[in-house]
Amino acid sequence: MLPSFNAILFDFDGTLAIPNLDFADMRRQLNTFTAAQGIDVDDLAHLDMIALMDTTMAWLNQHGDERGKTYYHQAHILLQDIEIASAQRGGLLPGILDLLDALRLRDIAIGIVTRNCEPAVRIIFPEVDTYCGALYAREHVEQVKPHPAHLQAALTRLGVSPGRALMVGDGAMDMEAGKRLDMFSIGVLSGETSRDRLLEHGADLILDSAADLLHKLPSLTGSTA
């Protein structure tokens, strides 16, 4: 049984879209570019890619090097080029449009919060503005998931409080961000994260796919599956 809600925030890759990004290759390319700035990337191996970029920019700036902002901009373009190339081969997962149509019929607000870039999202999902009242990619916020500010930005745009919204994603960061706002968080197994890891990071419910939510929505007469 789902709690009563007025909105759903979705992650994108692995949740709404087919997960075809090669994150290992992205990391290798980012590491190579970062190392070329004189940074020991081995010391940053514990950081995710966005955190690595933030840390490198801060280090360059702190050492009086004007390359900090230039590095960050060029690193963002590097990742974006990879994401856009991947998006050209991508698509939505089965059943997602049926789910989004059902949400619209029920006047449930829809938002997307993703660490991917906006151009890649729009290539895969050109109708995004028709379905979603909020799209917050990484370039739209100062702090990305798992920081809750990423989700809060979308909720504010939708005019919905965290307690009246669900968070749906395939990653540990999605669950972490949702739980930090006390949102009911649903982990989906359509990405690369295991059931146990999703539960460990706060998932309240596990589904095979976000499309399975269709069978758990309130009926148009008000009853809940």
C-alpha positions as a Python dict, from the first residue, in 0.01 Angstrom:
ca = {
    (1, 'M'): (0, 0, 0),
    (2, 'L'): (135, 340, -98),
    (3, 'P'): (85, 646, 120),
    (4, 'S'): (-138, 924, -11),
    (5, 'F'): (57, 1147, -250),
    (6, 'N'): (24, 1434, -496),
    (7, 'A'): (353, 1404, -684),
    (8, 'I'): (625, 1160, -784),
    (9, 'L'): (989, 1243, -845),
    (10, 'F'): (1171, 1005, -1077),
    (11, 'D'): (1537, 945, -1140),
    (12, 'F'): (1600, 911, -1513),
    (13, 'D'): (1867, 662, -1628),
    (14, 'G'): (1778, 312, -1512),
    (15, 'T'): (1442, 431, -1380),
    (16, 'L'): (1258, 586, -1675),
    (17, 'A'): (1522, 530, -1942),
    (18, 'I'): (1720, 225, -2053),
    (19, 'P'): (2049, 228, -1858),
    (20, 'N'): (2312, 228, -2132),
    (21, 'L'): (2571, 473, -1998),
    (22, 'D'): (2917, 319, -1959),
    (23, 'F'): (3005, 473, -1624),
    (24, 'A'): (3340, 294, -1606),
    (25, 'D'): (3448, 451, -1936),
    (26, 'M'): (3318, 791, -1825),
    (27, 'R'): (3524, 764, -1509),
    (28, 'R'): (3837, 663, -1702),
    (29, 'Q'): (3803, 960, -1935),
    (30, 'L'): (3736, 1200, -1648),
    (31, 'N'): (4032, 1063, -1454),
    (32, 'T'): (4260, 1110, -1754),
    (33, 'F'): (4144, 1469, -1803),
    (34, 'T'): (4174, 1545, -1432),
    (35, 'A'): (4521, 1393, -1404),
    (36, 'A'): (4631, 1619, -1690),
    (37, 'Q'): (4565, 1913, -1456),
    (38, 'G'): (4830, 1781, -1218),
    (39, 'I'): (4583, 1613, -982),
    (40, 'D'): (4655, 1276, -821),
    (41, 'V'): (4329, 1101, -910),
    (42, 'D'): (4416, 801, -695),
    (43, 'D'): (4355, 1021, -391),
    (44, 'L'): (4005, 1094, -524),
    (45, 'A'): (3910, 737, -611),
    (46, 'H'): (3652, 728, -329),
    (47, 'L'): (3455, 1018, -478),
    (48, 'D'): (3180, 998, -739),
    (49, 'M'): (3241, 1186, -1063),
    (50, 'I'): (3060, 1507, -969),
    (51, 'A'): (3232, 1519, -631),
    (52, 'L'): (3567, 1459, -802),
    (53, 'M'): (3501, 1757, -1030),
    (54, 'D'): (3397, 1977, -736),
    (55, 'T'): (3703, 1878, -533),
    (56, 'T'): (3942, 1935, -823),
    (57, 'M'): (3797, 2277, -901),
    (58, 'A'): (3822, 2377, -534),
    (59, 'W'): (4184, 2257, -512),
    (60, 'L'): (4286, 2447, -824),
    (61, 'N'): (4113, 2763, -700),
    (62, 'Q'): (4266, 2737, -352),
    (63, 'H'): (4613, 2716, -501),
    (64, 'G'): (4568, 3037, -693),
    (65, 'D'): (4516, 2863, -1020),
    (66, 'E'): (4264, 3028, -1251),
    (67, 'R'): (4208, 2696, -1424),
    (68, 'G'): (3954, 2585, -1161),
    (69, 'K'): (3640, 2710, -1333),
    (70, 'T'): (3782, 2630, -1675),
    (71, 'Y'): (3854, 2274, -1564),
    (72, 'Y'): (3500, 2229, -1430),
    (73, 'H'): (3343, 2365, -1748),
    (74, 'Q'): (3555, 2142, -1970),
    (75, 'A'): (3495, 1837, -1749),
    (76, 'H'): (3120, 1899, -1768),
    (77, 'I'): (3142, 1916, -2148),
    (78, 'L'): (3342, 1591, -2151),
    (79, 'L'): (3073, 1409, -1955),
    (80, 'Q'): (2794, 1574, -2152),
    (81, 'D'): (2941, 1462, -2484),
    (82, 'I'): (2952, 1103, -2358),
    (83, 'E'): (2596, 1127, -2224),
    (84, 'I'): (2460, 1273, -2547),
    (85, 'A'): (2628, 1003, -2756),
    (86, 'S'): (2475, 740, -2528),
    (87, 'A'): (2135, 909, -2545),
    (88, 'Q'): (2133, 877, -2924),
    (89, 'R'): (2119, 500, -2870),
    (90, 'G'): (1874, 516, -2580),
    (91, 'G'): (1503, 508, -2513),
    (92, 'L'): (1245, 482, -2239),
    (93, 'L'): (1196, 155, -2056),
    (94, 'P'): (887, -55, -2140),
    (95, 'G'): (564, 64, -1984),
    (96, 'I'): (692, 405, -1876),
    (97, 'L'): (470, 613, -2104),
    (98, 'D'): (166, 414, -1988),
    (99, 'L'): (260, 495, -1629),
    (100, 'L'): (310, 864, -1700),
    (101, 'D'): (-21, 882, -1888),
    (102, 'A'): (-195, 724, -1588),
    (103, 'L'): (-35, 975, -1351),
    (104, 'R'): (-151, 1265, -1566),
    (105, 'L'): (-508, 1128, -1567),
    (106, 'R'): (-498, 1133, -1188),
    (107, 'D'): (-352, 1487, -1173),
    (108, 'I'): (-39, 1356, -1002),
    (109, 'A'): (250, 1595, -1059),
    (110, 'I'): (563, 1448, -1216),
    (111, 'G'): (923, 1559, -1174),
    (112, 'I'): (1258, 1426, -1294),
    (113, 'V'): (1574, 1466, -1085),
    (114, 'T'): (1886, 1336, -1257),
    (115, 'R'): (2263, 1361, -1242),
    (116, 'N'): (2257, 1331, -1622),
    (117, 'C'): (2254, 1646, -1837),
    (118, 'E'): (1937, 1806, -1974),
    (119, 'P'): (2025, 1762, -2345),
    (120, 'A'): (2060, 1385, -2300),
    (121, 'V'): (1723, 1366, -2124),
    (122, 'R'): (1555, 1558, -2405),
    (123, 'I'): (1706, 1337, -2674),
    (124, 'I'): (1571, 1024, -2506),
    (125, 'F'): (1242, 1180, -2394),
    (126, 'P'): (1149, 1469, -2627),
    (127, 'E'): (798, 1486, -2478),
    (128, 'V'): (937, 1552, -2129),
    (129, 'D'): (772, 1895, -2098),
    (130, 'T'): (433, 1746, -2183),
    (131, 'Y'): (455, 1501, -1895),
    (132, 'C'): (676, 1668, -1635),
    (133, 'G'): (624, 1987, -1442),
    (134, 'A'): (984, 1987, -1322),
    (135, 'L'): (1308, 1868, -1480),
    (136, 'Y'): (1620, 1919, -1271),
    (137, 'A'): (1937, 1786, -1430),
    (138, 'R'): (2281, 1831, -1273),
    (139, 'E'): (2342, 2168, -1441),
    (140, 'H'): (2027, 2313, -1282),
    (141, 'V'): (2134, 2277, -918),
    (142, 'E'): (2442, 2353, -711),
    (143, 'Q'): (2413, 2031, -511),
    (144, 'V'): (2313, 1708, -685),
    (145, 'K'): (2180, 1383, -542),
    (146, 'P'): (2233, 1243, -285),
    (147, 'H'): (2204, 1597, -146),
    (148, 'P'): (1834, 1656, -77),
    (149, 'A'): (1848, 2006, -225),
    (150, 'H'): (1829, 1847, -570),
    (151, 'L'): (1493, 1688, -486),
    (152, 'Q'): (1371, 1990, -294),
    (153, 'A'): (1424, 2213, -597),
    (154, 'A'): (1189, 1994, -801),
    (155, 'L'): (932, 1974, -521),
    (156, 'T'): (934, 2351, -483),
    (157, 'R'): (876, 2390, -856),
    (158, 'L'): (582, 2147, -834),
    (159, 'G'): (445, 2316, -522),
    (160, 'V'): (437, 1989, -326),
    (161, 'S'): (582, 1914, 18),
    (162, 'P'): (816, 1615, 65),
    (163, 'G'): (553, 1439, 275),
    (164, 'R'): (311, 1442, -18),
    (165, 'A'): (554, 1306, -277),
    (166, 'L'): (721, 977, -364),
    (167, 'M'): (1082, 932, -476),
    (168, 'V'): (1142, 658, -734),
    (169, 'G'): (1490, 556, -846),
    (170, 'D'): (1726, 273, -926),
    (171, 'G'): (2023, 398, -726),
    (172, 'A'): (2142, 424, -367),
    (173, 'M'): (2176, 801, -411),
    (174, 'D'): (1807, 825, -499),
    (175, 'M'): (1709, 644, -181),
    (176, 'E'): (1949, 850, 32),
    (177, 'A'): (1819, 1179, -105),
    (178, 'G'): (1457, 1075, -61),
    (179, 'K'): (1502, 959, 296),
    (180, 'R'): (1685, 1279, 391),
    (181, 'L'): (1359, 1457, 308),
    (182, 'D'): (1150, 1185, 478),
    (183, 'M'): (994, 1095, 143),
    (184, 'F'): (843, 753, 79),
    (185, 'S'): (1117, 609, -143),
    (186, 'I'): (1073, 332, -398),
    (187, 'G'): (1372, 145, -534),
    (188, 'V'): (1347, -18, -875),
    (189, 'L'): (1559, -305, -1005),
    (190, 'S'): (1571, -186, -1367),
    (191, 'G'): (1917, -35, -1314),
    (192, 'E'): (2236, -180, -1171),
    (193, 'T'): (2171, -157, -796),
    (194, 'S'): (2075, -467, -600),
    (195, 'R'): (1766, -505, -385),
    (196, 'D'): (1979, -531, -70),
    (197, 'R'): (2171, -213, -147),
    (198, 'L'): (1851, -19, -219),
    (199, 'L'): (1704, -137, 112),
    (200, 'E'): (2028, -55, 293),
    (201, 'H'): (2005, 303, 170),
    (202, 'G'): (1645, 354, 276),
    (203, 'A'): (1404, 210, 20),
    (204, 'D'): (1054, 167, 163),
    (205, 'L'): (941, -50, -128),
    (206, 'I'): (1118, -242, -405),
    (207, 'L'): (969, -294, -751),
    (208, 'D'): (1111, -465, -1057),
    (209, 'S'): (1039, -156, -1266),
    (210, 'A'): (892, 190, -1224),
    (211, 'A'): (624, 75, -1469),
    (212, 'D'): (497, -160, -1197),
    (213, 'L'): (369, 147, -1013),
    (214, 'L'): (83, 152, -1261),
    (215, 'H'): (-82, -134, -1072),
    (216, 'K'): (-45, 42, -737),
    (217, 'L'): (-200, 377, -828),
    (218, 'P'): (-530, 498, -687),
    (219, 'S'): (-813, 415, -923),
    (220, 'L'): (-997, 702, -1086),
    (221, 'T'): (-1275, 639, -836),
    (222, 'G'): (-1036, 683, -544),
    (223, 'S'): (-953, 331, -425),
    (224, 'T'): (-589, 221, -397),
    (225, 'A'): (-437, -103, -526),
}
